[in-house]
């Protein structure tokens, strides 16, 4: 019997379902459910060594403070993460952060219980739906790094990449951004250096492969020129 389980999940109904499974199996003495990662320190301190079942949507490793907080939790607690979406970048970040037990939302009950057991034993476990994705990621580290580099760019650079994909000239982009053609060309050259390509075709290829352009087509408002003026120091 496990001592304590802390379920931290934004999806309350799913968390209740998880609790029902555990209760039927008599797998723990006590449990608690919370919906905000900010509350976890309080409950974790009251139950040292308890298993933390975490909603992946609550883990934002883009911020150093969040990663540092997670690393501190990991030192004291076994951790199991519930994956929400088919997002390889998120999956890569979770693995890179040292999470070794993960399952999807629609995992079978048997795999859910197996994952808990493996987390308590500090072993590695990925449900069947994740196993192939994790295996493939091992061979796609360079691609994941490119995706991270592109999405870490500021608003101006993303806008320039998008307009390059649309065959806009440096002069056109400069007019749209109210700057000089030379400034745009300088940004474009630095983008080539940063993303490891040698020409404009390489920039187009990376913008398409990392799905930045597709994301723009679905969310054009996020890449509006006026937003660029407010967020960049171009």
Sine and cosine of phi, psi and omega as CSV:
sin_phi,cos_phi,sin_psi,cos_psi,sin_omega,cos_omega
0.00,0.00,0.72,-0.69,0.02,-1.00
-0.99,0.12,0.52,-0.86,-0.08,-1.00
-0.94,0.33,-0.77,0.64,-0.11,-0.99
-0.40,-0.92,0.57,-0.82,0.05,-1.00
-0.80,-0.61,0.75,-0.67,0.09,-1.00
-0.92,-0.40,0.89,-0.45,0.01,-1.00
-0.98,-0.19,0.91,-0.42,0.00,-1.00
-0.91,-0.42,0.98,-0.22,-0.17,-0.99
-0.55,-0.83,0.75,-0.67,0.06,-1.00
-0.93,0.36,-0.45,0.89,-0.03,-1.00
-1.00,-0.02,1.00,-0.08,-0.15,-0.99
-0.88,0.48,-0.64,0.77,-0.02,-1.00
-0.90,0.44,-0.63,0.78,0.03,-1.00
-0.91,0.42,-0.67,0.75,0.01,-1.00
-0.88,0.48,-0.65,0.76,0.03,-1.00
-0.91,0.42,-0.62,0.78,0.05,-1.00
-0.90,0.44,-0.64,0.77,0.05,-1.00
-0.88,0.47,-0.69,0.72,0.02,-1.00
-0.87,0.49,-0.66,0.75,0.00,-1.00
-0.87,0.49,-0.66,0.75,0.03,-1.00
-0.87,0.49,-0.73,0.69,-0.05,-1.00
-0.92,0.40,-0.62,0.79,-0.01,-1.00
-0.90,0.43,-0.66,0.75,0.01,-1.00
-0.90,0.45,-0.55,0.84,-0.04,-1.00
-1.00,0.05,-0.12,0.99,-0.06,-1.00
0.79,0.61,0.74,0.67,-0.10,-0.99
-1.00,0.00,-0.12,0.99,-0.03,-1.00
-0.51,-0.86,0.34,-0.94,0.01,-1.00
-0.99,0.11,-0.70,0.71,-0.01,-1.00
-0.65,-0.76,0.28,-0.96,0.02,-1.00
-0.46,-0.89,0.27,-0.96,0.19,-0.98
-0.53,-0.85,0.43,-0.90,0.03,-1.00
-0.83,-0.55,0.77,-0.64,0.06,-1.00
-0.72,-0.69,0.31,-0.95,-0.06,-1.00
-0.86,-0.50,0.12,0.99,-0.03,-1.00
-0.67,-0.74,0.78,-0.62,-0.03,-1.00
-0.89,0.45,-0.35,0.94,0.00,-1.00
-0.91,0.41,-0.42,0.91,-0.02,-1.00
-0.99,0.10,-0.18,0.98,-0.20,-0.98
-0.93,0.37,-0.53,0.85,-0.01,-1.00
-0.87,0.49,-0.65,0.76,-0.01,-1.00
-0.88,0.48,-0.76,0.65,-0.05,-1.00
-0.95,0.30,-0.60,0.80,0.01,-1.00
-0.91,0.42,-0.60,0.80,0.01,-1.00
-0.93,0.36,-0.47,0.88,0.01,-1.00
-0.99,0.17,-0.33,0.94,-0.04,-1.00
-0.72,-0.69,0.97,0.25,0.00,-1.00
-0.84,0.55,0.67,-0.75,0.05,-1.00
0.98,0.22,0.09,1.00,-0.01,-1.00
-0.94,0.35,0.45,-0.89,0.04,-1.00
-0.98,0.21,0.77,-0.64,0.06,-1.00
-0.97,-0.22,0.88,-0.48,0.09,-1.00
-0.97,-0.24,0.94,-0.35,-0.19,-0.98
-0.91,-0.42,0.67,-0.74,0.13,-0.99
-0.96,0.29,0.83,-0.55,-0.06,-1.00
-0.87,0.49,-0.43,0.90,0.00,-1.00
-0.91,0.41,-0.33,0.94,-0.01,-1.00
-1.00,0.07,-0.15,0.99,-0.06,-1.00
-0.98,-0.20,0.95,-0.31,-0.01,-1.00
-0.90,-0.43,0.99,-0.16,-0.07,-1.00
-1.00,0.00,0.22,0.97,0.10,-1.00
-0.96,0.29,-0.36,0.93,-0.02,-1.00
-0.96,-0.28,0.74,-0.67,-0.05,-1.00
-0.87,0.50,-0.59,0.80,-0.01,-1.00
-0.89,0.46,-0.64,0.76,0.00,-1.00
-0.91,0.41,-0.67,0.74,0.01,-1.00
-0.92,0.40,-0.65,0.76,0.02,-1.00
-0.89,0.45,-0.67,0.74,0.02,-1.00
-0.89,0.46,-0.69,0.72,0.02,-1.00
-0.89,0.45,-0.67,0.74,0.00,-1.00
-0.88,0.47,-0.58,0.81,0.05,-1.00
-0.92,0.39,-0.66,0.75,0.04,-1.00
-0.89,0.45,-0.64,0.77,-0.06,-1.00
-0.90,0.43,-0.48,0.88,0.01,-1.00
-0.92,0.39,-0.50,0.86,-0.13,-0.99
-0.95,-0.30,-0.27,0.96,-0.15,-0.99
-0.69,-0.72,0.60,-0.80,0.23,-0.97
-0.94,0.34,0.58,-0.81,-0.09,-1.00
-0.75,-0.66,0.69,-0.73,0.09,-1.00
-0.80,-0.60,0.74,-0.67,-0.08,-1.00
-0.91,-0.42,0.69,-0.73,0.07,-1.00
-0.99,-0.12,0.89,-0.46,-0.04,-1.00
-1.00,0.10,0.73,-0.69,-0.06,-1.00
-1.00,-0.05,-0.70,0.71,-0.15,-0.99
-0.79,-0.62,0.26,-0.97,0.08,-1.00
-1.00,0.08,0.94,0.35,-0.02,-1.00
-0.91,-0.42,0.97,-0.24,-0.07,-1.00
-0.91,0.41,-0.53,0.85,0.02,-1.00
-0.91,0.42,-0.69,0.72,0.04,-1.00
-0.89,0.45,-0.69,0.73,0.00,-1.00
-0.88,0.48,-0.67,0.74,0.03,-1.00
-0.87,0.49,-0.69,0.72,-0.02,-1.00
-0.91,0.42,-0.61,0.80,0.02,-1.00
-0.91,0.41,-0.69,0.73,0.03,-1.00
-0.91,0.42,-0.68,0.73,-0.01,-1.00
-0.89,0.46,-0.48,0.88,0.02,-1.00
-0.99,0.16,-0.05,1.00,0.07,-1.00
1.00,-0.07,0.27,0.96,0.05,-1.00
-0.99,0.17,0.84,-0.54,-0.12,-0.99
-0.92,-0.40,-0.03,1.00,0.04,-1.00
-0.77,-0.64,0.91,-0.40,-0.03,-1.00
-0.62,-0.79,0.59,-0.81,0.08,-1.00
-0.67,-0.74,0.33,-0.94,0.06,-1.00
-1.00,0.00,0.15,-0.99,-0.02,-1.00
-0.90,0.44,-0.57,0.82,-0.08,-1.00
-0.99,-0.15,0.48,0.88,0.02,-1.00
-0.92,0.40,0.43,-0.90,0.05,-1.00
-0.96,0.29,0.36,-0.93,0.02,-1.00
-0.87,0.50,-0.64,0.77,-0.01,-1.00
-0.89,0.46,-0.67,0.74,0.01,-1.00
-0.94,0.34,-0.57,0.82,0.03,-1.00
-0.88,0.48,-0.73,0.68,0.00,-1.00
-0.92,0.39,-0.61,0.79,0.03,-1.00
-0.90,0.44,-0.66,0.75,0.01,-1.00
-0.88,0.48,-0.68,0.73,0.04,-1.00
-0.86,0.52,-0.73,0.69,-0.03,-1.00
-0.88,0.48,-0.68,0.74,-0.01,-1.00
-0.93,0.37,-0.58,0.81,0.04,-1.00
-0.90,0.44,-0.70,0.71,0.02,-1.00
-0.89,0.46,-0.50,0.86,-0.01,-1.00
-1.00,0.00,0.05,1.00,0.01,-1.00
0.85,0.53,0.69,0.73,0.04,-1.00
-0.92,-0.39,0.07,-1.00,-0.03,-1.00
-0.99,-0.12,0.72,-0.69,0.06,-1.00
-0.44,-0.90,0.78,-0.63,0.13,-0.99
-0.80,-0.60,0.72,-0.70,0.02,-1.00
-0.89,0.46,0.25,-0.97,-0.08,-1.00
-0.83,0.56,-0.62,0.78,-0.03,-1.00
-0.93,0.36,-0.40,0.92,-0.01,-1.00
-0.99,-0.10,-0.40,0.92,-0.13,-0.99
-0.83,0.56,-0.74,0.67,-0.01,-1.00
-0.91,0.41,-0.63,0.78,0.01,-1.00
-0.90,0.44,-0.68,0.74,0.02,-1.00
-0.90,0.43,-0.68,0.73,0.01,-1.00
-0.87,0.50,-0.70,0.72,-0.01,-1.00
-0.92,0.40,-0.55,0.83,-0.01,-1.00
-0.89,0.46,-0.53,0.85,0.01,-1.00
-0.84,0.54,-0.53,0.85,-0.04,-1.00
-0.99,-0.16,0.17,0.99,-0.02,-1.00
-0.80,-0.61,0.43,0.90,-0.06,-1.00
-0.86,0.50,-0.66,0.75,0.00,-1.00
-0.88,0.47,-0.66,0.75,0.01,-1.00
-0.91,0.41,-0.67,0.74,0.02,-1.00
-0.88,0.47,-0.64,0.76,0.02,-1.00
-0.89,0.46,-0.64,0.77,0.04,-1.00
-0.89,0.46,-0.68,0.73,0.01,-1.00
-0.87,0.49,-0.71,0.71,0.02,-1.00
-0.88,0.48,-0.69,0.73,-0.02,-1.00
-0.89,0.46,-0.67,0.74,-0.03,-1.00
-0.92,0.38,-0.72,0.69,-0.05,-1.00
-0.96,0.27,-0.21,0.98,0.07,-1.00
-1.00,0.07,-0.15,0.99,0.00,-1.00
-0.91,0.41,0.43,-0.90,0.05,-1.00
-0.98,0.22,0.11,-0.99,-0.12,-0.99
-0.88,0.48,-0.63,0.78,0.00,-1.00
-0.89,0.46,-0.74,0.67,-0.04,-1.00
-0.90,0.44,-0.62,0.78,0.06,-1.00
-0.89,0.45,-0.65,0.76,0.00,-1.00
-0.90,0.44,-0.67,0.75,0.01,-1.00
-0.89,0.46,-0.69,0.73,0.04,-1.00
-0.86,0.51,-0.70,0.72,-0.02,-1.00
-0.89,0.45,-0.70,0.72,-0.02,-1.00
-0.94,0.35,-0.54,0.84,0.09,-1.00
-0.88,0.48,-0.66,0.75,0.04,-1.00
-0.88,0.48,-0.48,0.88,-0.01,-1.00
-1.00,-0.03,0.22,0.98,0.08,-1.00
0.90,0.43,0.45,0.89,0.07,-1.00
-0.97,0.26,0.62,-0.78,0.02,-1.00
-0.98,0.19,0.28,-0.96,0.05,-1.00
-0.87,0.50,-0.58,0.81,0.01,-1.00
-0.90,0.43,-0.69,0.72,0.02,-1.00
-0.89,0.46,-0.72,0.69,-0.02,-1.00
-0.89,0.46,-0.65,0.76,0.00,-1.00
-0.88,0.48,-0.66,0.75,0.02,-1.00
-0.89,0.45,-0.65,0.76,-0.01,-1.00
-0.92,0.38,-0.53,0.85,-0.05,-1.00
-0.99,-0.16,0.05,1.00,0.01,-1.00
0.82,0.57,0.73,0.68,0.05,-1.00
-0.65,-0.76,-0.03,-1.00,-0.03,-1.00
-0.99,0.10,0.40,-0.92,0.06,-1.00
-0.87,0.50,-0.62,0.79,0.00,-1.00
-0.89,0.46,-0.61,0.80,0.03,-1.00
-0.89,0.45,-0.70,0.71,0.02,-1.00
-0.89,0.45,-0.68,0.74,0.00,-1.00
-0.90,0.44,-0.60,0.80,0.05,-1.00
-0.90,0.43,-0.67,0.74,0.05,-1.00
-0.89,0.45,-0.66,0.75,-0.03,-1.00
-0.90,0.43,-0.65,0.76,0.03,-1.00
-0.90,0.44,-0.68,0.73,0.02,-1.00
-0.91,0.41,-0.56,0.83,0.06,-1.00
-0.90,0.43,-0.66,0.75,0.05,-1.00
-0.87,0.49,-0.69,0.72,-0.01,-1.00
-0.91,0.42,-0.70,0.71,-0.05,-1.00
-0.92,0.39,-0.61,0.79,-0.07,-1.00
-1.00,-0.08,0.03,1.00,0.12,-0.99
0.95,0.31,0.60,0.80,0.06,-1.00
-0.84,-0.54,0.23,-0.97,-0.11,-0.99
-0.92,-0.40,-0.11,0.99,-0.02,-1.00
-0.44,-0.90,0.05,-1.00,-0.03,-1.00
-0.90,0.44,-0.57,0.82,0.03,-1.00
-0.86,0.50,-0.60,0.80,0.04,-1.00
-0.90,0.43,-0.62,0.78,0.05,-1.00
-0.90,0.43,-0.67,0.74,0.02,-1.00
-0.88,0.47,-0.70,0.71,-0.02,-1.00
-0.87,0.50,-0.72,0.69,-0.01,-1.00
-0.92,0.40,-0.64,0.77,0.01,-1.00
-0.88,0.47,-0.57,0.82,0.02,-1.00
-0.98,0.18,-0.69,0.72,-0.05,-1.00
-0.91,0.42,-0.58,0.82,0.00,-1.00
-1.00,0.08,0.00,1.00,0.06,-1.00
0.92,0.40,0.33,0.94,0.08,-1.00
-0.90,0.45,-0.68,0.73,-0.03,-1.00
-0.92,0.39,-0.64,0.77,0.04,-1.00
-0.89,0.45,-0.63,0.78,0.02,-1.00
-0.91,0.41,-0.61,0.79,0.06,-1.00
-0.88,0.47,-0.69,0.72,-0.01,-1.00
-0.88,0.47,-0.55,0.83,0.01,-1.00
-0.99,0.14,-0.44,0.90,-0.07,-1.00
-0.70,-0.71,0.87,0.49,-0.09,-1.00
-0.86,0.51,-0.51,0.86,-0.02,-1.00
-0.89,0.47,-0.48,0.88,-0.01,-1.00
-0.94,0.35,-0.31,0.95,-0.06,-1.00
-0.91,-0.41,0.37,0.93,-0.02,-1.00
-0.89,0.46,0.63,-0.77,-0.04,-1.00
-0.85,0.53,-0.60,0.80,-0.02,-1.00
-0.89,0.45,-0.55,0.84,0.05,-1.00
-0.92,0.39,-0.59,0.81,0.02,-1.00
-0.87,0.50,-0.67,0.74,-0.03,-1.00
-0.88,0.48,-0.55,0.84,-0.08,-1.00
-0.99,0.16,-0.36,0.93,-0.16,-0.99
-0.91,-0.42,-0.18,0.98,-0.09,-1.00
-0.92,-0.40,0.37,-0.93,0.01,-1.00
-0.94,-0.33,0.46,0.89,-0.02,-1.00
-0.83,0.55,0.00,0.00,0.00,0.00
